């Protein structure tokens, strides 16, 4: 397993974390002061609306917008609903929400997805509490082992141990870090998580909805907890207070992992010293060139992400099929890398260059599957279609990095396009004629961008003079460098 390290940049307004494997940036996390992640936090919520047509309910958990709870994500907690035994009472996909919940009902829910685009916060009553070695799941009887543990004998051993120590009414998942751990170590982690859950239940009894019952760790400690099993050897942080807290956290939480915490107190910014700032800038690029001369293009919509593969400048040395195969195979590595680095989730469509031979398509698909195994987040893929398309689904719980670093362009409103100078020029002439016909002024001042003003002066001067002559008006073009090309304002003076 590759040695890895975390580089953490802390300022008053935001925290940035870079996860490096053998010196290469593979994951990037960012949290702004006023935008802390809610994923994993647990609330006592109240049902404010049942939507039978969607088999869902809206739950008030104290946010500006109600959270969304799908019927398949419901387990009624025995503490709050004594009529049911929470160890075996739950609902699977396909059940109807009528009769399951009712308006005003209170229940414990956990945030499973942050609001993304127009989609609001999603919650579940299938609570999961991650620990150092285990994940505790109250209200289920499921026993599972991390797919990252590949040794079949070890998987069987862990499953047997967890089944033996797991109390009734709970489920357990062995995390990657549980590999090789003894029954006593696993039971210690289980008892720690049980105490947390019991504390949450006690707090719920004495609280009125909406109320927060348990807040997930801050981003720094959450990332360290989740990544420590990925051969994390060093954490470098440029904040002295956080450095001390991290040392204490690792001593208590991960005492045997042998991870070093280093305080960075050099004059130069930490991300510049480690070459990370330059890599972050590349995250916003739409087109990414491959070493061979080919390239990939990433486009985002609210529903899905589309990745297009092109040969670009790559000519190849053999036949066309060989050139296409080599470009697609090189693109596979970059695509898997960008999906992980940018934290692209949801539906992903990859448009590979069309391959004639079935063997070529199978080779590219298998290479993609092998490369995606390095990603710690679950990704499912469907084989390449006859059109050269691969459909991927990757679990999405938080915003992708591009969304966190950008905002919608005020000029194109997110479309990626703005009107051409010529289009705006003709719009100006049409609106000017309309204003003249309506008698809105004898003098017209037109405020517009320098580029469009120059176009009107140089190429459409005749049109302006014709309007002035026809309607007996005077037109003044006033160039404003602060105006975008597609913005203008016509002011009529009587």
N, C-alpha and C positions, 0 to 999 in steps of 0.2 A: 504494500500500500504506500502511495506517495506521501512524503512528509508535508504537512500543511501548517499554515500559520494565519493568524488574524491580525490585521493592522487596523487600529481604531483611532479615528479622528473625532475629538469631542470639542464642540463649541457651545456657547450658551444657547444658540438658536437651533442647532441640529447635531445629530450624531451620524457619522458615516463609518461603515465597517466593510473592509475588503477581505475576502477569503481567498488566500493564495495556495495553490498546489504547485510545489517545486518552483516557486517564484512567479507563477502565472496567475493572473486574476481570473477566478472562475465563478465567483458569486459576489454580489454587491448589495449591501443593505443600507437604507437611509431612513431616518426618522426625524421629522421636524418637531420642534417644541410643542406646537399646537395641534399636532396630527399623530398622536400616539396610537399604535395599533391596538385594536380591541380583540383581535382573534385570540381565542383561548380563555378570555375573561368570562365569568359566570354571573348571571343575573337572576333575580326573582322578577319574572315578568307577568303581565296581565293580558289576557286575550281581549283585544279591542274590536276585532272584526273577523268573522268566519267567512271564507270565500269558497263555497261548495264547488263552483265550477273549476277552481284551480286545485281542489283538495288541499287547501292551505289556510293558514290563519295569520293575521297580523298581530304582533305582540309588542306591547309597550314596555320597553326596558329602560326608559328614561332618556332616550335620544330624541332629536328633533323629529325624525321620521320613525315610524314603527318598523320593527324588524319582521322578516318573513320566515314563517315556520311551515315546512311542507309536512304532510301527514306521514310520509316515510321516515321522517326524522324525529318521531315522537316515541318516547318511553315515559309513561306516567310514573312518577316517583311515589313509592309506597308511603313515605313520610307525610306527603301532602294528600294522598288519596288512599285512605285506609281500606277502602273497599277492594283494592287490588293488591296482588302480590307482585312487587316490582321485579322479582327475580324471573318471572316468566310472562309478564304482561307487557307486550310491546306491539308495535304495528309495523308491517312491512309494506313495500311499494305495492300499490294496487288496492290498498284499503281505502275506504271513504272517510272523510273527516266528520261527516254528520254523526253525532253520538259519541265522538271521541273527545271533542272539546266544546266548550260553550262560552258565550260572551261573558266577560268578567272573571273567568276562571284564572287562577294563579298557578304558575309552575316554574320550575327551575330550568333555565336554558343557558346554553353556551354559544358564544359567537363563533361561527365556523367560517364566515367569509365577510370581509370588509365591504362597504358599499363601493361598487365599481361602476362608473358611468351612471346610467339611469337605474341600475340595479341596486336596491337597498341592502342593508345589512341582513345577512342570513344567519339564522340561529338553529340550534338543534337541542333536543332534550336528551340526546345520547351523549352524555358528558364523558370526556376523556381527560384524565389527569396524567400528564407525562412526568415521569421521575427520571432518576439517573439510569436505571436498568430496565424499568417496566413502564407500561402505560396502564393505568387503572381505569376500568369502564364500569361504573355503577349501573345496576339494572340490567345487565346482560349475563350470559353464561358462555361467552366466546373466549377461546384460548387460541392465541396466534403467536407466530414468531416472525421477526423481521425477515423480509426476503433477501436482505443483504447477507444474512447468515446462510451460506450455501452448503455446508457440511450436513448431510442428511442425518447422520448419527447424533450430531450436536443438536439439531433441530428437534429430534425425537426426545432427547434427554431433557431439553428445556421445556418442551410441552408437557412432559410427565411431571417435572418438578412444579411447574405452574399449576397444573391440575390438582396436585397434591396440596399445595399451600393456599390456593384460592378459596376464600370463603363463599358461602352461598349468596347469590344475589349480585355477584361481581364477575367481571370478565378481565382477562389480562392479555397484554401483548408484550412479548420479550423484545426489547429494543436491540439494536446492533451491539450496543455495549454489554449486553447480557451474555454474550458468547464466552464460554469458559468459566462463568461465575458459579459459585457454590449455591446450594439451596439456602444456606443461612444468609448469604449476601442478598439473594433475591427476596427473601422474607423480610429482611430489614427495610428494603426499599418499599415493599408492599405495605408494611406497617406505617411507614412515613406517609404514604399516599392515602391510606385509610384515615389517618388522623386529620389530614387536610379535608377529606370529603365529609367526615363527621362534623368538623368545624363549620363547613359550608352549610350543612343541614341545620345545625343549631342556629346559625345566623339567619337562615331562611325563616325559621319558626318565629323569630322575634322581629321580623321586618315586614313592612307593607310594600307591596309592589307599586311602582318599579323601584328596585334597589340592587346595587351591586354587591355580590356576595364574595367574589374572589377575583382579584386582578392578576392577569398573567404577568410574568416577569418583564422588566424593561428590556428593550431590544438588545442591549449588550449581553446581559446575563442569559437571555433566551437563546441568542445565537451561540454563545459559548456552550450552553447545555446541549443544544441540538447538534452541534458540530464536533463535540469532544471525541466522539467515537470515530471520526474520520481522520485518525492519526494526527490530531492537533498537538503540536509540539511547542508552539510559542504564541503568546499574545503580546503584541506591542501596542501601547496606548500612550497618547500624548497628554493625558490629564492625570495629575498626581493623586487626586482624591479617588478617581475611578480605579487607578492602579492598585491602591490599597484595598479597595472594596473587592476587586477581582481576586487579589491574593487570598483574601479571607473566604470568598465564595468557593474558590477552587480547593482550598484546604478543607472546607466543610463538606462540599458537595462532590468533589472528584479527587479525593485524597491520593489515590493510587495511580492516577493517570500520567503523572510526570510531565505536566504541562507548565512551562516557564512563563512567568508574567514579567514583561520588561517595560520600564518607564522610559519613554522617549522624550528627552529634554534638549534636543538640538535646536539650533536657531532656525534652520530651514524647515518649512512645513513637512509634516510626516508623509503625506501622500505624494509630494514631489520627490522626496528622497527615495521612496520605493517605486517611483515611476507609475503610480496609480492614477494621478490626475490626468495624465495623457490618455490612459486607457478609458477613463470615464467619459472624456470628450468624444471618443469613438462610439460610445453607446448610442449617440444620437444620430449616427450616420444611417441613412436609408439604404445606401448601396455599399456592399463590402466586397472588396476585390480579393480574389484567391491568388495564391502564388503562381499558378499556371497562367494567369491572365483571364480566367473566367471570373464571374462575380455572382453574388446573390443579392436580391432586393427584398426588403421586409416592409410590408404594408399592414397597418393596424386598422381594424374596425371594432365597433363595440362588441360584435358577435364573435369575431374570429380574427386570426392573424394569417396572412398569406405570405409565403416565402417562395420567390421565383428564382430558378437557377438558369444562368445563361453562359454560353461559351465565351463571350466577350472577345478578347484578343488571342485566346488560345486556339492554335491551328492544328496541333497534334502532329505526330510523326508517322502514323499509319493511316488506316482508313477512318471514315467518318464515325462509325460505330465505336471504334476504340477511343476517339477523341471525346465523344459524348460520355462514354463509360467513365473515363478518367476524370472528366470534369464533375460528373455526378458524385463519384466517390470522394473527390476532394471537397465538394460542397457538403457532403454528409457530415464531415467532422466539424466544419464551420457552423453548420445549422444546429447541431447538437450543442455546440459550445455557446452559441448566441442565445438559444432557448434557455439554457441554464443561467447564463450571465445576466440576461435581461429579465429573467423570471417571467417568461411568457407563459400564460396559462390559458385554460379553456380549449377551444377548438383551434387547431393549427393545420392549415392546408399547405403542403409542399408541392410545388409544381416543378418536378425534375424535367430535364430535357428528354424528349421522347426517345425511347430505346426500342429498336426493332426486335432484338433477341430476348426471349424469355429468360435465358440464363443471366443476361445483363441486369434485367429488372430484379431478379432474385438476389443477385450479388449486392446490388445497391441497397435493397431493403434489409438484408441480413447485416450489412455493415452499419446501417442506421440503427437497428435494434441493439447491436453490440455496443455502439457508441453511447446510446441513451442509457445504458446500464450504469454509467458513471454518475448519472444524475440521482440525487437522493430523493427527488420528488417523483411520484408515480407518473409514468407516461405510457399510454396505450397507443398502438399503431395498427392500422389496417394495411394489407399488402398494396403494392403499387397497382393502380388501375391501368386499363388499356390506354388511358389518356396521359399516363405518366404522373398521376396525382397520388399523394400519400396523405391520408387523414390521421391526425394525431389528436389525442386528448390528454392534457396535462392538468393535474389538480391545481386549482387556482384559489388561493386564500387571501392574497394581498395584491396590490397594484403591481404591474410590471414596472421595471426601473424607468423606462422611457416616460411613462405617465407621471411618475414621481418627480422627474427632472424637468418636465415641460408643462405648458398650458396651451389651450386651443389658440391658434393664431387669430387675432382680432380682425385681420384683413380677409382671410379666406374662410374663417369660421370652421376650421378643421377639415375642409375639403381637400386641402393641398394645392388648390388652384386659386388664382386671382384673375380678374378680367384684364384683357390686354389693353394697351394704351388706345388702340384703334376702337375697341368696343366702347370704352368710356368716352372717347372723343365724340362718337356718334350719338351716345346717350345725352351728352351735353347739348349738342345741336338740336336734338329732338325736344328736350325739355325747354330749351331757350325759345324755340318756335312756338311751343304750346303756351308759354308764359306771355309771349308777345301777342298771340291771338286773343288771349284772355284780358289783355290790357293791364297787366300787372305792374307795368312801369314804362317810363320813357328812357330810363338809363338802367342798364343791367351790369352789376358787378358779379363776375364769376370767379369764385375761389376754387383753385384746383392745384394738383401737383405740378411741379416744374416740367416733368416729362410730357404730360398731356397738354400743358400750356404751349410748350414748344411745338408739339404736333399740330395744334390748332393754328398757331402763327404761321408755320412753314407749309403745311400741306392742305389745310382747310380754311385758309384766309379768305378765299373766294366765297365759301359758304357763309362765313361771318358777315362779309360785306353785303351779300345778297339779303340776309336777314335784316341788317340795318337799313338797307334801301327799301325793302318791302314794307317794313313796319314803322319806319321813321324813328328808329331807336339808336342809342349809342351803347356799344358793348365794350366793357373793360375786362380784360383777363388779368387776374391777380394771382401770380404763382406763389404758393405757400409750400416751403420745403418740408413742413410737418405733415402735409397731406399725403396719404398713400395714393398710388395711381388710380385706384378704383373709387376714390372719394372726391366729391365736389359739392359746391353749394352755390346756388343762383339767388342773388339778392336784387329785387326790383325796386327802383326808386321812381316815384311818380313826379 
